Amino acid sequence: MVFLSMRDTYILYNDNCPICRFEINNYKKRAQAHDLPMFFQDLNTTDLSKWNLTRDQAMQNLYVMQDDEISAAIPAFMILWKMMPGYKTWARLVALPGMRQLVFSFYNRLLMPNLYKWNKRREGRKFHEKRVPKNS
């Protein structure tokens, strides 16, 4: 995909992750309803070289590209929240001193590492189920 202009926002996410897909689908609906220049790209079907990421790296966070700059994790969410009606308050709250550190710490140390591990285990089970025939 060609990145269209400086004001367009590209979101790289893992559509194979049920939690990620649920969250991003909410953002997609809001972006479409408000005609926002947001383009959602599933890391499983996108050329990741444009993001300078491996698949494994991409699985570990949400990434946003805006004005040729890539943001990850909470800063990426904050870019999205600032753009979307109904989420701007979240961006302001997370930006508050103290709250910012708390949210960053929770996301980076607890939420994302565990979500990443869970998705890796899910992928492993799916791969194993496809390769090993079940006995009738």
N, CA, C and O of each residue as an XYZ file, in Angstrom:
544
protein
N       0.844     -1.179      0.000
C       0.000      0.000      0.000
C       0.885      1.236      0.000
O       1.901      1.274      0.694
N       0.513      2.229     -0.761
C       1.246      3.492     -0.822
C       0.674      4.417      0.247
O      -0.543      4.535      0.385
N       1.541      5.061      0.989
C       1.085      6.006      1.998
C       0.727      7.303      1.286
O       1.571      7.903      0.620
N      -0.530      7.739      1.424
C      -1.101      8.762      0.560
C      -0.661     10.197      0.823
O      -0.268     10.892     -0.114
N      -0.712     10.650      2.043
C      -0.358     12.041      2.291
C       0.083     12.215      3.726
O       0.015     11.285      4.529
N       0.533     13.409      4.040
C       1.058     13.690      5.368
C      -0.030     13.638      6.435
O       0.282     13.363      7.594
N      -1.269     13.887      6.102
C      -2.310     13.906      7.136
C      -2.995     12.559      7.338
O      -3.753     12.384      8.292
N      -2.736     11.623      6.457
C      -3.325     10.292      6.596
C      -2.678      9.543      7.756
O      -1.503      9.739      8.067
N      -3.459      8.697      8.377
C      -2.992      7.933      9.531
C      -3.185      6.449      9.243
O      -4.279      6.002      8.900
N      -2.098      5.696      9.391
C      -2.115      4.263      9.136
C      -1.956      3.526     10.451
O      -1.112      3.866     11.280
N      -2.775      2.524     10.620
C      -2.793      1.763     11.865
C      -2.436      0.319     11.533
O      -3.099     -0.318     10.714
N      -1.395     -0.189     12.166
C      -0.968     -1.569     11.975
C      -1.360     -2.353     13.217
O      -0.977     -2.004     14.334
N      -2.128     -3.417     13.011
C      -2.641     -4.197     14.140
C      -2.711     -5.667     13.745
O      -2.547     -6.017     12.576
N      -2.955     -6.518     14.729
C      -3.027     -7.958     14.508
C      -4.490     -8.399     14.451
O      -5.150     -8.532     15.481
N      -4.980     -8.620     13.247
C      -6.374     -9.024     13.083
C      -6.609    -10.469     13.537
O      -7.755    -10.872     13.732
N      -5.543    -11.248     13.706
C      -5.693    -12.620     14.209
C      -5.932    -12.654     15.714
O      -6.345    -13.681     16.252
N      -5.680    -11.563     16.382
C      -5.883    -11.463     17.833
C      -7.320    -11.000     18.086
O      -7.680     -9.891     17.692
N      -8.145    -11.824     18.733
C      -9.548    -11.447     18.955
C      -9.707    -10.150     19.753
O     -10.600     -9.354     19.461
N      -8.866     -9.931     20.738
C      -8.962     -8.702     21.548
C      -8.575     -7.493     20.711
O      -9.251     -6.465     20.738
N      -7.482     -7.623     19.967
C      -7.027     -6.524     19.109
C      -8.085     -6.204     18.048
O      -8.410     -5.041     17.812
N      -8.611     -7.248     17.417
C      -9.617     -7.074     16.370
C     -10.854     -6.370     16.919
O     -11.399     -5.480     16.266
N     -11.300     -6.756     18.109
C     -12.471     -6.124     18.732
C     -12.226     -4.621     18.923
O     -13.068     -3.799     18.561
N     -11.087     -4.278     19.484
C     -10.757     -2.872     19.731
C     -10.651     -2.087     18.421
O     -11.216     -1.000     18.292
N      -9.937     -2.635     17.473
C      -9.740     -1.938     16.197
C     -11.054     -1.804     15.431
O     -11.283     -0.787     14.777
N     -11.917     -2.812     15.504
C     -13.218     -2.692     14.829
C     -14.021     -1.524     15.378
O     -14.741     -0.864     14.627
N     -13.910     -1.257     16.675
C     -14.564     -0.066     17.236
C     -13.982      1.207     16.636
O     -14.717      2.137     16.304
N     -12.673      1.245     16.500
C     -12.012      2.419     15.909
C     -12.388      2.573     14.434
O     -12.610      3.686     13.957
N     -12.458      1.453     13.719
C     -12.837      1.504     12.297
C     -14.221      2.104     12.122
O     -14.432      2.964     11.267
N     -15.160      1.647     12.934
C     -16.535      2.156     12.840
C     -16.574      3.654     13.095
O     -17.239      4.399     12.375
N     -15.868      4.083     14.111
C     -15.844      5.505     14.442
C     -15.168      6.312     13.332
O     -15.640      7.387     12.962
N     -14.066      5.788     12.808
C     -13.350      6.473     11.726
C     -14.236      6.602     10.488
O     -14.268      7.652      9.848
N     -14.950      5.537     10.158
C     -15.843      5.577      8.995
C     -17.008      6.525      9.230
O     -17.382      7.282      8.333
N     -17.581      6.494     10.416
C     -18.729      7.345     10.734
C     -18.372      8.836     10.657
O     -19.225      9.668     10.349
N     -17.107      9.162     10.939
C     -16.679     10.557     10.954
C     -15.752     10.892      9.791
O     -15.118     11.947      9.774
N     -15.680      9.988      8.822
C     -14.879     10.195      7.613
C     -13.447     10.633      7.944
O     -12.918     11.577      7.358
N     -12.841      9.924      8.892
C     -11.476     10.241      9.305
C     -10.469      9.564      8.368
O     -10.719      8.453      7.901
N      -9.338     10.217      8.089
C      -8.334      9.633      7.182
C      -7.488      8.569      7.880
O      -6.278      8.724      8.043
N      -8.150      7.490      8.288
C      -7.484      6.386      8.973
C      -7.556      5.147      8.091
O      -8.601      4.815      7.531
N      -6.410      4.472      7.985
C      -6.309      3.293      7.143
C      -5.752      2.153      7.988
O      -4.620      2.209      8.469
N      -6.563      1.132      8.156
C      -6.242      0.027      9.052
C      -5.602     -1.108      8.263
O      -6.151     -1.565      7.260
N      -4.441     -1.558      8.722
C      -3.687     -2.588      8.023
C      -3.412     -3.758      8.962
O      -2.816     -3.598     10.027
N      -3.856     -4.926      8.543
C      -3.612     -6.153      9.309
C      -2.171     -6.576      9.090
O      -1.738     -6.727      7.947
N      -1.425     -6.768     10.163
C      -0.013     -7.130     10.044
C       0.188     -8.462      9.327
O       1.284     -8.738      8.838
N      -0.852     -9.288      9.259
C      -0.752    -10.597      8.621
C      -0.888    -10.532      7.108
O      -0.581    -11.507      6.422
N      -1.342     -9.401      6.574
C      -1.538     -9.270      5.131
C      -0.847     -8.035      4.552
O      -0.970     -7.766      3.357
N      -0.135     -7.296      5.368
C       0.516     -6.057      4.952
C       2.011     -6.278      4.757
O       2.622     -7.089      5.453
N       2.587     -5.566      3.821
C       4.039     -5.591      3.625
C       4.684     -4.836      4.789
O       4.659     -3.606      4.831
N       5.250     -5.572      5.714
C       5.804     -4.974      6.932
C       7.109     -4.233      6.698
O       7.561     -3.493      7.571
N       7.720     -4.419      5.540
C       8.961     -3.687      5.264
C       8.700     -2.181      5.205
O       9.596     -1.385      5.487
N       7.496     -1.793      4.847
C       7.141     -0.362      4.838
C       7.098      0.210      6.252
O       7.172      1.423      6.452
N       6.979     -0.673      7.209
C       6.945     -0.274      8.618
C       8.289     -0.510      9.293
O       8.480     -0.138     10.450
N       9.217     -1.127      8.571
C      10.529     -1.501      9.131
C      10.370     -2.393     10.362
O      11.063     -2.221     11.365
N       9.443     -3.349     10.266
C       9.163     -4.267     11.365
C       9.156     -5.702     10.862
O       8.815     -5.970      9.710
N       9.537     -6.615     11.738
C       9.315     -8.027     11.460
C       7.894     -8.358     11.921
O       7.263     -7.567     12.623
N       7.408     -9.505     11.531
C       6.074     -9.917     11.979
C       6.039    -10.030     13.495
O       5.079     -9.598     14.133
N       7.090    -10.613     14.070
C       7.135    -10.775     15.520
C       7.129     -9.413     16.230
O       6.435     -9.246     17.233
N       7.881     -8.461     15.727
C       7.870     -7.116     16.317
C       6.475     -6.498     16.200
O       5.967     -5.908     17.154
N       5.870     -6.637     15.035
C       4.549     -6.040     14.806
C       3.491     -6.640     15.727
O       2.542     -5.959     16.115
N       3.657     -7.923     16.079
C       2.689     -8.583     16.964
C       2.740     -8.042     18.395
O       1.814     -8.264     19.175
N       3.798     -7.347     18.736
C       4.006     -6.944     20.121
C       3.381     -5.602     20.490
O       3.399     -5.219     21.660
N       2.829     -4.882     19.514
C       2.241     -3.574     19.798
C       1.283     -3.150     18.709
O       1.221     -3.748     17.635
N       0.546     -2.114     19.010
C      -0.190     -1.381     17.999
C       0.780     -0.336     17.462
O       1.520      0.279     18.230
N       0.780     -0.135     16.152
C       1.643      0.874     15.535
C       0.792      1.832     14.728
O      -0.190      1.437     14.099
N       1.183      3.102     14.753
C       0.506      4.137     13.975
C       1.567      4.909     13.220
O       2.598      5.291     13.774
N       1.293      5.135     11.925
C       2.174      5.980     11.129
C       1.388      7.222     10.724
O       0.306      7.145     10.142
N       1.967      8.349     11.052
C       1.346      9.632     10.705
C       2.469     10.605     10.387
O       3.429     10.723     11.149
N       2.350     11.296      9.276
C       3.385     12.242      8.852
C       4.756     11.573      8.808
O       5.754     12.156      9.233
N       4.796     10.361      8.297
C       6.029      9.569      8.146
C       6.719      9.233      9.460
O       7.880      8.823      9.447
N       6.053      9.390     10.575
C       6.602      9.000     11.870
C       5.790      7.826     12.410
O       4.561      7.809     12.337
N       6.509      6.847     12.952
C       5.854      5.664     13.507
C       5.851      5.768     15.027
O       6.880      6.021     15.655
N       4.674      5.566     15.598
C       4.509      5.518     17.054
C       4.002      4.136     17.422
O       3.329      3.475     16.631
N       4.334      3.708     18.630
C       3.916      2.389     19.090
C       3.314      2.487     20.479
O       3.582      3.425     21.230
N       2.495      1.497     20.802
C       1.932      1.340     22.143
C       1.040      2.537     22.501
O       0.275      3.010     21.660
N       1.135      3.020     23.729
C       0.246      4.094     24.195
C       0.361      5.372     23.356
O      -0.670      5.977     23.062
N       1.552      5.813     22.958
C       1.602      6.985     22.070
C       0.808      6.774     20.776
O       0.214      7.717     20.254
N       0.797      5.538     20.258
C       0.011      5.243     19.061
C      -1.488      5.362     19.358
O      -2.236      5.954     18.580
N      -1.914      4.797     20.481
C      -3.319      4.928     20.874
C      -3.693      6.399     21.049
O      -4.780      6.818     20.653
N      -2.802      7.167     21.633
C      -3.107      8.578     21.877
C      -3.314      9.350     20.581
O      -4.154     10.247     20.518
N      -2.553      9.005     19.547
C      -2.763      9.640     18.240
C      -4.174      9.341     17.749
O      -4.879     10.236     17.283
N      -4.583      8.076     17.854
C      -5.925      7.697     17.410
C      -6.989      8.381     18.243
O      -7.954      8.923     17.703
N      -6.818      8.358     19.555
C      -7.819      8.948     20.447
C      -7.979     10.441     20.200
O      -9.094     10.957     20.270
N      -6.895     11.141     19.914
C      -6.966     12.590     19.658
C      -7.743     12.887     18.378
O      -8.318     13.966     18.235
N      -7.761     11.941     17.456
C      -8.447     12.137     16.173
C      -9.936     11.819     16.237
O     -10.717     12.349     15.447
N     -10.337     10.952     17.176
C     -11.688     10.414     17.153
C     -12.613     11.051     18.179
O     -12.302     11.093     19.369
N     -13.758     11.547     17.707
C     -14.752     12.036     18.652
C     -15.135     10.910     19.622
O     -15.297      9.757     19.221
N     -15.274     11.259     20.879
C     -15.620     10.279     21.891
C     -14.417      9.660     22.583
O     -14.562      9.014     23.620
N     -13.244      9.850     22.024
C     -12.023      9.295     22.618
C     -11.036     10.382     23.043
O     -10.037     10.091     23.702
N     -11.307     11.610     22.675
C     -10.363     12.699     22.973
C     -10.135     12.870     24.472
O      -9.042     13.243     24.898
N     -11.156     12.600     25.263
C     -11.010     12.683     26.718
C      -9.995     11.661     27.219
O      -9.215     11.953     28.126
N     -10.001     10.457     26.630
C      -9.015      9.439     26.995
C      -7.605      9.960     26.764
O      -6.724      9.783     27.605
N      -7.397     10.602     25.621
C      -6.065     11.131     25.301
C      -5.642     12.178     26.328
O      -4.492     12.200     26.767
N      -6.575     13.039     26.705
C      -6.247     14.074     27.702
C      -5.959     13.452     29.066
O      -5.022     13.871     29.746
N      -6.743     12.470     29.470
C      -6.522     11.812     30.762
C      -5.174     11.095     30.824
O      -4.440     11.209     31.805
N      -4.866     10.363     29.771
C      -3.607      9.618     29.748
C      -2.409     10.561     29.714
O      -1.326     10.194     30.170
N      -2.583     11.747     29.191
C      -1.488     12.715     29.112
C      -1.190     13.385     30.457
O      -0.155     14.033     30.609
N      -2.081     13.234     31.421
C      -1.856     13.875     32.725
C      -0.634     13.284     33.429
O      -0.388     12.080     33.356
N       0.134     14.145     34.113
C       1.277     13.634     34.874
C       0.807     12.582     35.883
O      -0.251     12.725     36.495
N       1.583     11.559     36.042
C       1.214     10.478     36.946
C       0.371      9.435     36.236
O       0.699      8.249     36.256
N      -0.706      9.867     35.612
C      -1.575      8.946     34.870
C      -0.806      8.372     33.683
O      -0.899      7.180     33.390
N      -0.060      9.216     33.017
C       0.727      8.780     31.856
C       1.672      7.633     32.247
O       1.717      6.603     31.574
N       2.420      7.819     33.333
C       3.359      6.791     33.772
C       2.640      5.510     34.176
O       3.107      4.411     33.874
N       1.513      5.647     34.853
C       0.734      4.499     35.282
C       0.221      3.696     34.086
O       0.362      2.474     34.052
N      -0.371      4.377     33.112
C      -0.917      3.712     31.927
C       0.200      3.082     31.098
O       0.070      1.946     30.640
N       1.300      3.820     30.904
C       2.430      3.286     30.147
C       2.958      2.019     30.812
O       3.205      1.017     30.141
N       3.127      2.067     32.116
C       3.660      0.934     32.850
C       2.728     -0.269     32.749
O       3.181     -1.380     32.477
N       1.436     -0.061     32.964
C       0.451     -1.142     32.871
C       0.472     -1.768     31.475
O       0.507     -2.990     31.336
N       0.452     -0.934     30.464
C       0.404     -1.413     29.082
C       1.694     -2.149     28.705
O       1.650     -3.264     28.184
N       2.830     -1.522     28.970
C       4.115     -2.070     28.522
C       4.616     -3.244     29.348
O       5.302     -4.121     28.824
N       4.283     -3.272     30.630
C       4.819     -4.323     31.493
C       3.852     -5.474     31.750
O       4.277     -6.589     32.051
N       2.562     -5.206     31.631
C       1.585     -6.234     31.965
C       0.715     -6.622     30.766
O       0.694     -7.782     30.353
N       0.005     -5.649     30.219
C      -0.985     -5.955     29.183
C      -0.359     -6.503     27.902
O      -0.672     -7.625     27.503
N       0.507     -5.748     27.258
C       1.034     -6.181     25.961
C       1.904     -7.430     26.038
O       1.752     -8.305     25.186
N       2.801     -7.567     27.001
C       3.582     -8.814     27.035
C       2.695    -10.057     27.187
O       2.959    -11.088     26.569
N       1.654     -9.959     28.003
C       0.767    -11.100     28.198
C      -0.132    -11.350     26.995
O      -0.404    -12.500     26.653
N      -0.592    -10.288     26.354
C      -1.399    -10.440     25.145
C      -0.554    -11.053     24.031
O      -1.031    -11.911     23.289
N       0.684    -10.621     23.916
C       1.614    -11.181     22.922
C       1.832    -12.673     23.179
O       1.746    -13.481     22.254
N       2.112    -13.037     24.424
C       2.340    -14.454     24.760
C       1.093    -15.292     24.483
O       1.189    -16.400     23.955
N      -0.061    -14.763     24.836
C      -1.325    -15.463     24.600
C      -1.533    -15.713     23.105
O      -1.936    -16.804     22.702
N      -1.255    -14.696     22.287
C      -1.427    -14.851     20.842
C      -0.420    -15.822     20.250
O      -0.752    -16.568     19.328
N       0.802    -15.827     20.763
C       1.801    -16.794     20.293
C       1.355    -18.222     20.629
O       1.510    -19.129     19.812
N       0.804    -18.419     21.825
C       0.296    -19.749     22.202
C      -0.879    -20.146     21.304
O      -0.962    -21.290     20.857
N      -1.778    -19.207     21.044
C      -2.920    -19.479     20.159
C      -2.438    -19.877     18.771
O      -2.949    -20.828     18.179
N      -1.456    -19.153     18.257
C      -0.909    -19.483     16.933
C      -0.300    -20.879     16.932
O      -0.488    -21.643     15.985
N       0.426    -21.206     17.991
C       1.040    -22.527     18.101
C       0.008    -23.637     18.111
O       0.202    -24.676     17.479
N      -1.094    -23.423     18.829
C      -2.167    -24.426     18.870
C      -2.800    -24.577     17.494
O      -3.059    -25.697     17.054
N      -3.052    -23.473     16.815
C      -3.667    -23.546     15.490
C      -2.751    -24.287     14.522
O      -3.214    -25.110     13.734
N      -1.459    -23.996     14.580
C      -0.503    -24.667     13.709
C      -0.492    -26.163     14.008
O      -0.515    -26.983     13.090
N      -0.458    -26.512     15.273
C      -0.435    -27.915     15.681
C      -1.718    -28.625     15.247
O      -1.666    -29.755     14.762
N      -2.863    -27.972     15.417
C      -4.142    -28.592     15.026
C      -4.200    -28.857     13.531
O      -4.792    -29.848     13.103
N      -3.592    -27.981     12.727
C      -3.606    -28.167     11.277
C      -2.696    -29.313     10.856
O      -2.983    -29.999      9.875
N      -1.615    -29.528     11.574
C      -0.623    -30.534     11.191
C      -0.934    -31.919     11.742
O      -0.590    -32.917     11.109
N      -1.561    -32.004     12.879
C      -1.816    -33.304     13.503
C      -3.284    -33.688     13.289
O      -4.177    -33.030     13.822
N      -3.541    -34.752     12.509
C      -4.931    -35.154     12.311
C      -5.533    -35.676     13.621
O      -4.873    -36.363     14.401
N      -6.775    -35.336     13.831
C      -7.477    -35.805     15.048
C      -7.978    -37.218     14.799
O      -8.429    -37.555     13.704
N      -7.889    -38.033     15.839
C      -8.398    -39.405     15.759
C      -9.913    -39.377     15.904
O     -10.460    -38.628     16.713
N     -10.573    -40.197     15.113
C     -12.032    -40.245     15.185
C     -12.487    -41.158     16.284
O     -13.689    -41.322     16.493
